[in-house]
Amino acid sequence: MGTAIFVNSWFVESKLSSMSSTPIQPTQPNSVFDLTLEDWIGWTEYHGQPKFRAKQIVQWLYEKRVGSFDEMTNLSQDLRAKLAAAFDFTLMPHVRITGSNDTTRKFLFRLFDGRLIETVRIPANANFHGDRSDRITLCVSSQVGCAYDCKFCASGLAGFTRNLSVGEIVGQVLAVERESGEPIRNIVFMGMGEPLANLTNLTKALEILNADWGVNIGARHMTVSTSGLAPQIEKLAKIPKQIRLAISLHGATDEVREKIMPVNKRYNLNRLFEAVHTWLDHKKQMITFEYILIEGVNADVEQAAILAKRVQSLHAKVNLIPYNTVEGLPWKRPDVATQEAFRDVLTKAGVSATLRTEKGHDIDAACGQLRLQEETAEGTIERSTPNVKRSISNSR
């Protein structure tokens, strides 16, 4: 009876956790990539199968990367038929793939309900010796759209639609690996959406991506980026995986940050840094503060000096990112001299700071741009103007 309760509750929870204030369509299929090994054990036992069948299933999915249940040849035909009746095996199709001169590639994927999400494959900067590193990082989305209205970002211009399911998160990695023909070993959740507003599905996806029975990406090679949801940072800190945390700061004072990050009105910098200290109590990895440099807004040396004081006592680094132009938004990128002056204030104060080399500017690689163009052209969404303010109160 316990197993039956587990299986039934899993299906209910998986659907409920994919919902927010805007419900997803009830026809969303159950993906084979939604389940952890524990879930598969529960499912197979419920269907009268031994535990080792669950291990065989995940081996076919993640080690052998088969494309159908028919290829799982060490499973009985009856079990394969039950799997086929219960789960969808389809990886999301891509609508468009754009490449850039620096080999950054953006994948635009269509979901079961017709909505679009973006995933970006990013090459590493040149290494210490000046040679180009062969390390590839995948920037993964967690939601369709975003409710947090960060003023530099295209993801929220059309508002928030829904959370991605576990399978839709994991599926991005598998689909890019299939398309590119090479494994992904570094992931950042910095694509569309606020990952910590989809914490239940994110946590489960992290397990599948990290597990040796799953995609087998090291925890230290997975970074979760957040706009600053302090309570969720504290919850994520207690998950026993040494994943990395990146915080979109973009302002060293509440006054400046609130112009760029409306979430700061709910969780101001003092509250955010309380959560940072909680994180550091549980994790060994260095925190990254992402800081987009915007001309005339947050890129002056006074902000740099305040930022240095805030972070110099923490085990942290600051990643400075010249603003990536988004059509329809008023911000501009500061000149190189201003960027370097900001960085120099930090480094002279003993803060680890890097100035990011631009990636993908020629393919609209900033969050949400390609999806916004496509869905606007298809008539799926009406483009919001930058002056339209959206509430963040409806997001978990």
MOCOR-V885645 format. One record per pair of residues at least 24 apart in sequence whose C-alpha atoms are under 10 Angstrom apart, sorted by the first residue. I is the first residue (numbers start at 0). GAP is how many residues later the second one is. Records with the same first field share a line. If there is no record, write none. Layout:
BEGIN
I->GAP, GAP
END
This chain:
BEGIN
0->45
1->40, 44
2->38, 39, 40, 41, 42, 43, 44
3->38, 39, 41, 42, 43
4->37, 41
5->33, 36, 37, 40
6->32, 33, 34, 35, 36, 37, 38, 39
7->34, 35, 38
9->25, 29, 32, 33
10->24, 28
12->187, 188
13->151, 152, 186, 187, 190
14->150, 151, 186
15->149
16->146, 147, 148, 149, 181, 182, 183, 184
17->125, 144, 145, 146, 147, 148, 180, 182, 183
18->142, 143, 144, 145, 146, 179, 376, 377
19->140, 141, 142, 143, 177, 178, 374, 375, 376
20->139, 140, 141, 142, 372, 373, 374, 375
21->138, 139, 140, 141, 372, 373
22->138, 139, 140
23->89, 137, 138, 139, 140, 141
24->87, 88, 137
25->87
26->85, 86
27->60, 83, 84, 85, 137
28->57, 58, 59, 60, 61, 83, 138
29->55, 56, 57, 58, 59, 135, 136, 137
30->55, 56, 57, 58, 59, 60, 134, 135, 136, 137, 140
31->25, 26, 29, 51, 52, 54, 55, 56, 57, 58, 59, 134, 135, 139
32->25, 28, 29, 54, 55, 56, 57, 58, 132, 133, 134, 135, 136, 137, 138, 141, 172, 175, 181
33->53, 54, 131, 132, 133, 134, 135, 136, 137, 167, 170, 171, 174
34->131, 132, 169, 170, 172, 173
35->130, 168, 169, 171, 172, 173, 175, 177, 178
36->170, 171, 174, 176, 177
42->40
43->35, 39
46->32, 35
47->31
48->30
52->26
54->158
55->157
56->26
57->150, 155, 156, 157
58->154, 155
60->28, 152, 153, 154
61->112, 146, 147, 150, 151, 152, 153, 154
62->149, 150, 151, 152, 153
64->109, 113, 150
66->24
89->81, 85
90->76, 77, 79, 80, 81, 83, 84, 87
91->75, 76, 79, 80, 82, 83
92->79, 82
93->24, 78, 81, 82, 85
94->276, 279
95->274, 275, 278
96->82, 266, 273
97->262, 264, 265, 266, 267, 272
98->261, 263, 264, 266
99->259, 260, 261, 262, 263, 264, 265
100->258, 259, 260, 261, 262
101->256, 257, 258, 259, 260
102->256, 257
103->32, 33, 34, 255, 256, 257, 258, 259, 261
104->33, 71, 75, 254, 255, 258, 260
105->32, 33, 70, 254, 257, 258, 259, 260, 264
106->65, 68, 69, 72, 258, 263, 264
107->64, 260, 262, 263, 266
108->59, 63, 66, 262
109->261
110->33, 53, 57
111->56
113->261, 266
114->29, 30, 46, 47, 256, 259, 260, 265, 266
115->27, 28, 29, 252, 254, 255, 256, 258, 259, 264
116->24, 25, 26, 27, 28, 38, 47, 51, 55, 74, 75, 76, 250, 251, 253, 254, 255
117->24, 25, 26, 37, 54, 73, 74, 247, 248, 249, 250, 251, 252, 253, 254
118->50, 53, 54, 56, 57, 70, 71, 72, 73, 246, 248, 249
119->52, 56, 68, 70, 71, 240, 245, 246, 247
120->52, 55, 56, 59, 63, 65, 66, 239, 244
121->64, 65, 237, 238, 243
122->236
123->233, 235
124->231, 232, 233, 234
125->231
134->49, 50, 51
135->46, 47, 48, 49, 50, 51
136->47, 48, 49, 50, 51, 84, 85
137->34, 35, 38, 39, 46, 47, 48, 49, 50, 51, 52, 53, 84
138->33, 34, 47, 48, 49, 50, 51, 52, 53, 84, 228
139->29, 30, 31, 32, 33, 47, 48, 49, 50, 51, 52, 53, 55, 84
140->27, 28, 29, 31, 47, 48, 49, 50, 51, 52, 53, 54, 226, 227
141->24, 26, 27, 28, 30, 47, 48, 49, 50, 51, 52, 53, 54, 55, 56, 57, 59, 60, 63
142->25, 26, 48, 49, 50, 51, 52, 54, 55
143->47, 48, 49, 50, 224, 227
144->46, 47, 48, 49, 222, 223, 226, 227
145->46, 47, 48, 49, 51, 222, 244, 246, 249
146->46, 47, 50, 116, 242, 243, 244, 245, 246, 247, 248, 249
147->45, 46, 49, 79, 113, 114, 115, 241, 242, 243, 244, 245, 246, 247
148->44, 78, 111, 112, 113, 114, 237, 239, 240, 241, 242, 243
149->77, 98, 100, 107, 108, 109, 110, 111, 112, 113
150->107, 108, 109, 110, 111, 178, 179, 180, 235, 236, 238
151->98, 108, 109, 140, 142, 171, 172, 173, 174, 177, 178, 179, 180, 214, 215, 234
152->39, 107, 170, 171, 172, 173, 176, 213, 214, 215, 216, 233
153->38, 171, 172, 173, 174, 175, 212, 213, 214, 215, 216, 217, 218, 232
154->36, 37, 38, 39, 211, 212, 213, 214, 215, 216, 217
155->36, 37, 211, 212, 216, 228, 230, 234
156->171, 172, 211, 212, 215, 225, 226, 227, 228, 229, 230, 231, 232, 233
157->210, 214, 217, 218, 223, 224, 225, 226, 227, 228, 230, 232
158->222, 223, 224, 225, 229, 230, 231, 232, 233
159->33, 230, 231, 232, 234, 235
160->32
161->31, 36, 233
162->30, 31, 32, 34, 35, 36, 38, 39, 232, 233
163->29, 31, 34, 37, 38
164->33, 35, 36, 37, 39, 40
165->32, 34, 35, 36, 37, 38, 39, 40, 42
166->34, 37, 38, 41
167->33, 37
168->32, 33, 35, 36, 37, 40
169->32, 34, 35, 36, 37, 38, 39, 44, 45
170->34
172->36, 42
173->35, 41
182->32, 34
183->31, 32, 33
184->24, 30, 31, 32, 33, 34, 36, 37
185->31, 32, 33, 34, 35, 36, 37
186->30, 31, 32, 33, 34, 35, 36, 37
187->33, 34, 35, 36, 37, 56, 57, 58
188->33, 34, 35, 36, 37, 56, 57
189->33, 34, 35, 36, 37, 56, 58, 176, 177
190->34, 174, 175, 176, 177
191->174, 175, 176, 177, 179
192->32, 33, 34, 174, 175
193->30, 31, 32, 33, 34, 35, 201, 202
194->29, 30, 31, 32, 34, 37
195->28, 29, 30, 31, 32, 33, 34, 35, 36, 37, 39, 40, 199, 200
196->29, 30, 32, 35, 198, 199
197->34, 197, 198
198->33, 34, 36, 37, 197
201->34
202->33, 36
205->35, 37
206->34
209->31, 33
217->24, 25
218->24, 25
219->24, 25, 64, 65
222->64, 65
224->63, 64, 65
225->63, 64
226->34, 35, 36, 37, 40, 45, 63
227->33, 35, 36, 38, 39, 40, 41, 43, 44, 45, 47, 48
228->34, 35, 37, 38, 39, 42, 43, 46, 167
229->36, 37, 38, 39, 41, 42, 43, 44, 45, 46, 48
230->36, 40, 41, 43, 44
231->43, 164
232->39, 41, 42, 43, 45, 46
233->38, 40, 41, 42, 43, 44, 45, 46, 48
234->40, 43, 44
235->43, 46
236->38, 39, 41, 42, 43, 44, 45, 46
237->40, 41, 43, 44, 45
238->43, 44
239->42, 43
240->41, 42
241->40, 41, 42, 43
242->40, 41, 42
243->35, 39, 40, 41, 42, 43, 44
244->31, 34, 38, 40, 41, 42, 43, 44, 71
245->40, 41, 42, 43, 44, 70, 71, 72, 73
246->25, 29, 40, 41, 42, 43, 44, 71
247->40, 41, 42, 43, 44, 71
248->39, 40, 41, 42, 43, 58, 69
249->39, 40, 41, 42, 43, 44, 47, 48, 49, 53, 57, 70, 71
250->39, 40, 41, 42, 46, 47, 48, 52, 53, 55, 56
251->39, 46, 50, 51, 52, 53, 54, 55, 56, 57, 58, 59
252->45, 50, 53, 54, 57
255->41, 42, 47
256->40, 41
258->38, 39
259->32, 34, 37, 38
261->127, 128, 129, 130
262->128, 129, 130
265->126, 127
268->41
272->37, 38
275->38
276->37, 38
279->34, 35, 36
283->31
284->30, 31
285->28, 29, 30, 31
286->24, 27, 28, 29, 30, 31
287->27, 28, 29, 30, 31, 64, 65
288->27, 28, 29, 30, 31, 64
289->27, 28, 29, 30, 31
290->27, 28, 29, 30, 31, 32, 64
291->27, 28, 29, 30, 31, 32, 41, 63, 64
292->27, 28, 29, 30, 31, 38, 39, 40, 41, 42, 45, 46, 49, 62
293->27, 28, 29, 30, 37, 38, 39, 40, 41, 45
294->27, 28, 36, 37, 38, 39, 40, 43, 44
295->35, 36, 37, 38
296->34, 35, 37
297->36, 44
298->34, 35, 39, 40, 42, 43, 44
299->34, 38, 39, 41, 42
300->37, 38, 40, 41, 42, 43, 44, 45
301->40, 43
302->39, 42
303->37, 38, 39, 40, 41, 42, 45
304->37, 40, 41, 43, 44
305->39, 40
306->38, 39, 44
307->35, 37, 38, 39, 40, 41, 42, 43, 44, 45
308->37, 40, 41, 42
310->35, 38, 39, 40, 41
311->34, 35, 37, 38, 39, 40
312->37, 38
313->37
314->36, 37
315->35, 36, 37
316->29, 34, 35, 36, 37
317->25, 28, 29, 33, 34, 35, 36, 37
318->24, 33, 34, 35, 36, 37
319->33, 34, 35, 36, 37
320->33, 34, 35, 36, 37
321->33, 34, 35, 36
322->35, 38, 43
323->34, 35, 36, 37, 38, 40, 41, 42, 43
324->36, 39, 40, 41, 44
325->35, 38, 39, 40, 41, 42, 43
326->37, 42, 46
327->55, 56, 57, 58
328->56, 57, 58
329->56, 57
END
